[in-house]
Amino acid sequence: MSGAEREPSAASESAAPEAGRRRRRVLVSLGVVVVVAMLGYALSPVFMPLLRGGASAASPEPLPLPEAPDGTVESFGGQQPEWQPCDDGKQCADVYAPVDWDDPAGERLTLRLVKQPASGGSPLGTLFVNPGGPGASGAQYVADGVERAVSATVRERYDVVGWDPRGVGASSPVSCLDAAGLDDYLFGDDEAEELERGSDEWIEAAVAESAEFGEACAERTGELLAHVGTDSTVRDLDMLRAIVGDAKLNYLGFSYGTYIGARYADAFPERVGRLVLDGAMDPATSEFDVVREQTRGFETALRAYVADCLTREDCPLSGTVDEAMAQIGALLDGVDERPLRASDGRTLYTSTMLTAIITPLYSQDSWTALDQLFASVEKGEADTAFWLADFYYGREDGRYTDNSTEAFIAINCADYPNDLEPELMRHQAAELERAAPTIGRFQGYGDVGCADWPVTAVSERGPVTGAGADPILVVGTTGDPATPYRWAESLAEQLESGVLVTYRGEGHTAYGENACVDETVDAYLVDGTVPAADPQCAGS
């Protein structure tokens, strides 16, 4: 699965690994495999968790609910939220949605909303924001970081609303394991047995481990688990548009949030208002296409970090870029052969190490964290790696502050049809290694994660058109490791009214990171000004 929420960790020792062997820990890395980033934002140098997503919702306690809908689709859109003061001048509310939109008279779930009311006169309506994921909390994003989400100009003219999608945070959540169980699933010790990576036995063990996790999710989550896919979230979003009284949806989505927005435009083109999709996903890409492009993107970003690192006296790497990349590869090989033990007793395997490497690559401002990571791993120390991994997973003092990891897996398994074909996976694993020689060899076999999932994926992968929709801005960053620039180009081409805005720079997403992009997006959201041509933004 893919994504990052904190710096990844790495650990290794000097000896070379036995060829083709690794310990029995079969959990496939969550660093890159399957779908997009758990965060739709660039991390700060100190990894503030609320820049764009990635933390628990504003308040876990239920809020007063509006009158229960009568079981018709229209009644859900007609709810009157009971907004409650919260979070320093903001307002919070819970509303109902049907668990199954094909059966609106059936079981209901709740969705958490957090609103920052417009600060000026003559508001234009509501701007919904989604920070990415899947699994990131939009409610928390607005509660603690609305000034990072949108500019003061936009906040003056819009009520800004973030919500926790179904299965996430303070909405009706996916739940799978307690903290100890999740620790074991993510970091648990291997048995003494060793298996060859990619062998039938290794795949069987990996599928069994993932199936056990899925069964736990089904037992604790119930019927909701079958209805957490993006298609259902798109229906929820249209319901929220109706609840706030807007005839058309105004929306700002980052990373995975662009997929929600693109699917909305395709499902409800006549209801598209002003949509900005930043760090775009390509809805037509297959699961493996996503994995390959992200793996290649993070390898490219890692090389960019290495080139920068080698200009500094305190760089833990040496030689040419190729030689330094080989040193990183040797650290990965060392961890694969002889995992490191952290001071809290957890064992560092390559899955966690890759998570630690990938997370700082989301933003050039965070690259120096890799200095600490590689230096500590070279010494045989694992604590820095786990600090980064814990940030990624929202883990603090042995507990998890949100359910983002569980929701991430559940939503991906709902969105990506999966057929377990070992020979195809082996072919794809070899392709990943060719595409990204340093990290690609550890990124194959992602299909095992959803191969025996307790519910069947229902989403259809394919291009979107949004035929008849008003103009939609698609923002792409040329050096984006998580959502490659070509995906933004593809999405803008697919959408009949798509308008590409290019940022020639590094990092994941561009709005809030570049003045030219900010001016272009703000003019569109506030005045409806559509660029006559791609502004080709550059610089800071």
N, C-alpha and C positions, 0 to 999 in steps of 0.2 A: 504494500500500500504506500501511498505517498504522502509527503508533507513534512513540515517541521514546525516545532513550536519553541524549541530552544536549541542552543548549540548542541550538536552531536558530540559524541565522545569517542575517543580512540585509545587503544591500548595495544602494546605489542612487546615482544622480546626479539632478540636479534637473530635467533636461528631460523633457517628457512623451513617452511612447512613441508610435510610429506605430500607429494603430488597427489591431487585429486581427493584428498581426505580432509575431513573436518569433524569436529565433535558432534554429538548427536543432537545438539540444540538445533531444531529444524524450523523455528519461527523465521519466516522470511522477513527481511528488513522492512520496517515501516518507513524508512527514509525516503525511498523513491517509488517503490513498486505500487502500481494501481492508482490511477487518478491523480488528482492535483494536490497542491499543498494544503496542509491542515490550516495554515494561516494564509490569508490573502494580503499580507503586508510585509514590509521590510522591517526587520528587527533593529532596534537601537543598539548601540555598543554595549549597553548594560542589560539588553534583552528585556526591556519593559514588556510585560505580557499583554498590555491593552492597547497597543498601537493600532492594530486592526485585527480584532478577534482573539480567540484562543483562551479565554478564561470563562469561569462560570458566570451564570446570569446574575443580574443585579441583586436579586433576593430569592432564595430557594423557597420561601414560604408562599403558599397559595394566596392570591388576592381575591377580592370580591368579584364574582362573575356576573355578567349581564343575565337577563332573563333567558332561560334555556330556549334554543331554537326549536321550532315545532317539527323538525325533521325534513323540511324542504330546503333546497339549495338557497333560495331567496332569503329564508329566515336566518341563515348563517351570515349572509351579507348585511342583514338589517340590524345586527346587534348594536347596542349602545354601551360601549365600554365604561366601566366605573373607574375612571382615572384617579389614582391615588398619588399624593406628593411623595417623591422619593429622590434620593441622590442629588442633593444640592440644586434644587430648582427644576428638576425633571419630573415627569409623571410616568407612573407604571400602571399597567392593566393586564388582566388575563381575559382571553376570549375563548369561545368554543370553536372547534372544527370537527367535522366527522372523521372518525378513524379511516373509514373507507368512503371516498367521495362517490363511489357507485352505489352506496347504500347510506344516504344522508340521514335516514331515520334510525340507523343503528347506533353503535357505541360512539361516544364522543371523547375527544381529547381536548387539552387546553394549550394555548399558545401564549407566551409571555411577550409583552411589548413594553418598550421604554421610549418615551417621547421627550425631545427637547423642543419646547414651543418656539415658534418664530420670534425673533427678538425685535423685529421691526413691524411697521404697519403694512397693510395690504399684502398679506401672505399669499403666495401662489398656490398653496395646497400642502400636501405631505410629500416628503422625499423619503422613500424607504431605502435602507442601506443594508447590505449583507457583506461581511468581512471575508468570506471565503470558507474553506474547509474541504470537504463537508465535515461538520461537527463544531465549527466555531460559533460562539455566542454573539449574535447581533445585538441582543439586549445589553450585554456587558460592554460591548463596543461603544454604544451610545452613552451608557451610564457613566463610564469612566473615561471615554476618549472621544467625545463628539467633536472636540476642536481639532483632533487629528483626522477625524473622518471626513469632515467638510470644512470649507473656509468660512470665515466670518460673514462674507458676502452672501453665501448660500444660506447660512443659519439665520440671517436676517429675514430672508424671504420665504423660508420653508419651515414647517414643522418637520423635524428630522426624527424618524422612527426606525429603531432597530428592533428586530424580533428574533427569538430563538426558534429556528425551524423545528418542525415535528421531530421528536427523538432527541432533541438537543437541550442541554442546560435546564432552565427553569420552565420550559414547556414540558409536556408529557415526555419523559426521557426514555431512551434505550438504557437498559441496565443489564449487565452480564455477570460481573464478579465483584466481590468485595475487594478492598485494597490489597489484602494478602494474596488473593487469587489473581488479581491483575499483575501484581509483582511477579508471581510465578510464571504467568503467561508471557510477560514481556522480558523478564530477566532471569527466569528460574534456572537452577543448576542442571547440567546435563547428567544423564546416566553415564556410566563408564564406557558403554558401547560407542563405537565410532562407526559412522556410515559414510559411504561415498556420496558426495553432493550430486544430486541428479539421478542417482540410481533408483531402481524400482522400490527398494526398501526405504530409501530416504524419502521419496515422494509419498509412500504409504504412511510413514511416520508423520510427515508434515500434514497430510490430509487429516489424519486421525486427531492430531493436536488441534487443528482449526475446527474440526467437526465438534470436538468437545467444547470448545469456546462457543460455537454457534448454538449448541444445545443449551448451554447456560443462558445465553441471551434469550432464547425462545422461552425458557422456563420463567425468567424474571421479567420479561417485557410483554409477553402475551401477544395478542392479536396485532398490536401496533407494529411489531417487527416486520410484518408483511407489507406495511404501508408507509415506510419511511423514505421511499425513493423520491427523486427530484420531481417526477410528474405530479405526485401528491402535493409537494411543496409549492409548485406552480399554481395549483388550484387554491391552496391556502393564501398565497400572495394576492390572487385576484379577489378573494374574499376580504382580505384586509383592505385592499383598495376601496371596495364597496363600503366597508365599515367606516372609513374615515370620510366618505362622501365625495371622493374624487371620481370624475367621469373617466379619467385616464390615469395610468400608472406613471409616476415619476420615480426613478429608481437608479441607485448607484451600487453596482456590484463589483467586487474584487475577486479575482482568481476563480475558485469554484462558483462564487456569486455571479460570475458572468455566464455560467452555464444555466443557472436559474433564470437570469434575464433573457438569454437567447431563447430558451424553451418557452418562456412567457410570450415573447414576441411572436413566436411561431403559433402558439395556441390561441392568443388573443390579440392579433395585430391591430384590430380596430380600437383597442383600449391602450395602446402604447402612447405615452406622453413623451417625456424626456428621459431617455435611458442612456446611461453611461456604463460601459462594460470595460473594466480596466484589468489588464493581466489576463487576456482572453483565453479561454479554452475553445477548442474546435469541437463542436458537438458531433461531427462526423467521424472523429478518430476512434479507432478500436482501442481496447484495453492495452494491447501490446504496443500500438502506436504511441500511446501516452507514455508507457514505461520507457520505450526506446528514446523518445524525444526528451523526456525529463532526464534520463540517465546521461544522454549526450550533453544536455544543457548544464547539468551540474559538473560534469567533467570539464567542460569549457570554462565554467566559472572557477573551478578549482585551479585550472591552469592560470587564469587571470590573477587569482590570489597569489599563486606561487611566483609569478613574474613580479608582482608588487613586493612580496616578502623578500625576494632576493636583492632588492635595492636597499634593504634596511640592515644595519649592523646586528640587530638582535634577532634576525630571522633564524629559526631553528633548522632550516634547510640550507643546502649549499649546492654549488655547481650551476649547471644550466637548468633551464625549466624542465627539460626532459629528465635530467638526473635527479632533480628534486621530486618530480612526480614518481620516479622509481623509488625514492626513499619513502614516500607516502604509501606506495604499493607494498613495500617491505613491512611497514608498520601494520597494514591490514593483514598481510600474510602471517605476521607474527602472532597477532591476536587470534587469527583463525586456527593456528596450530596450538598455541598455548595461551588461552584466555587469561586475563589478569583479574586478580581479586581486589575489590575496593575495600576501604576501611570499614564499611558497614556490612561486609560479608557478601555482597552481590558480586557476580562474576560478569566480566565484560567480554561479550562475544561480538562478532563482526556486525550483527544486526544493530546493536547499540552504537558501535563505533561509527557506522555509516550515518546513523541519525545525528551523531555528534558532529561529523564532518560537514554534513549537508546544511544544517541549520544556519550557521553564520554566513553561508553563501547567498542567502536571500538578500543581503544588503552589504555593500562594500564597507559601510561603517562598522560592520561586525567582524570583518576579516581578522582583526588582531586576536580574536578569541581562538582562532585556529593556531596561532603561535603558541598559546598556553597549552592547547590540546596536544599538539605534536610533541612539544618539549616534555610534557609530563608522561606521555605514552612511551617516548624513547627511554625514559628513566624506569619504565615498568610500573608506573602509577596509573590508577584507574579513576581516581576521585573526580578529576576535572571532567572526564568523559561522562560520568554519571550525573554530575551537576548539570551539564548541558542536556543530557537525555531527560532528566527529571523536569527541566524547564519545558522541554518539548511535550512531555506527557502530562504537564500540569500536576506534577507530584511534589508535595512539600511535606517534609517531616514524616514520611511514610504513608501519607494519605494523598488522595487525588482530589484536586479542587474542582474538577468538572468531569463530565462524562465524554469529553471530546474524542478520546481514543475509541471508545465503544461505539459512539455514534458514527465516527469516521468509517469504521469497518462495516457497520450495518448498512449505511447509506451506499457505500461503494458496492457491496454485494447485491443491493437492490437495483443498482443502476447498470451494472455490467454483466450481461449474460456470460456464463462461464461453462465451458466444456473441458474436462480434464483429459488432455491428450499428451501423454508423456513424451512421445517422440517429437511432437511439435514444440513442446516446452524446451527440450534439449536443443533443438535447432535455434529457437529464439534466444536461449541463453548464450549460445555461441555468437549470435548476432550482436547481443548486448556487449559482449567482451570485445568484439571488433570495434563497435561504436565508441566504447569508453574503456580503454585498456586498464585504467587504474581501478575504477569502481564497478565497471560493468559486469565483471565476472562474479560479483556477489549479488547481482540484482535480478537474476533469473528466477523462474518458477513461481512468479506471483500468483498464478492461477490456483495454486493449492489453497490460498486463503479463503476462497469462496466455493471451492469445488464441492463440498458436502454441506453447504449452508442450509439451514432448516426451512427456508422459504425460497421460492424461485424468483429470480430477477424478472421484473416486468417491463422495464424501460426499453424503448427502441432506440438504438444508436443510429444516427443519420443526420444529414445536413438540414439546416433550417433556412427558411426564406423570409418569414415575417411579411408576407405579401400584403401590401397596403398600409403598412405601419409608417408612422411619422419617422423622420431621420433619427438614427441611433448612432451614438459615438462609440467606436471601438478603439481602445487605447492599447498600444503595444510597445514594449521596451525591447530594443534590439539585443540587449545583454541579459534578458530575463532567463534565469536558469530553470524556473519552475513551470512557466507557461511561455514556451518559446515564441519569439516574434512571428514566426510563420503561422502560428495559430491565430493570431490577431488578423493577419492578412487574409487568412482563409475565412474567418468568421465575417469580416467586413465584406468579402466577396459574396458569401452565401446570402447574407441579408440584403434584400432588394434595396433597402434604404440605409445600409451600413455606410458609415463615414469613418475612415481610418485616421487616427491621430498617432503619429510615430514619435517616440522619445528615443533618441540615440544616446543611450547610456547603459549603466549597469543596474542590476537589482530587480526585485519582483514588485511590479506595479509602479505607476508613475505619478498619479494624482497625489498632491501633497509633498512630492519630492522634487518637482521641477516647476519653475515659475511659468514657463511657456505653456506647459500642460495645464497648470492651474488656471491660467487666464482663459484658455480655450474652453475648458470644461465649465468654468463659472459663467462665461458669456452664454454658453449653450443652456445651462440650467436656469439661469436668471432671465435672460433676454430672448432665449430661443435662437440665438445666433449659431448657424451651422457653418463651419469652415468651408470656404469655396474650394479649397484644396488642402491636402495633408500639410499641416504647418511644419513638419519635420523638426520637432523641438530637439534642442541639444543643450548641454551645459547644465548647471545646477539651478 
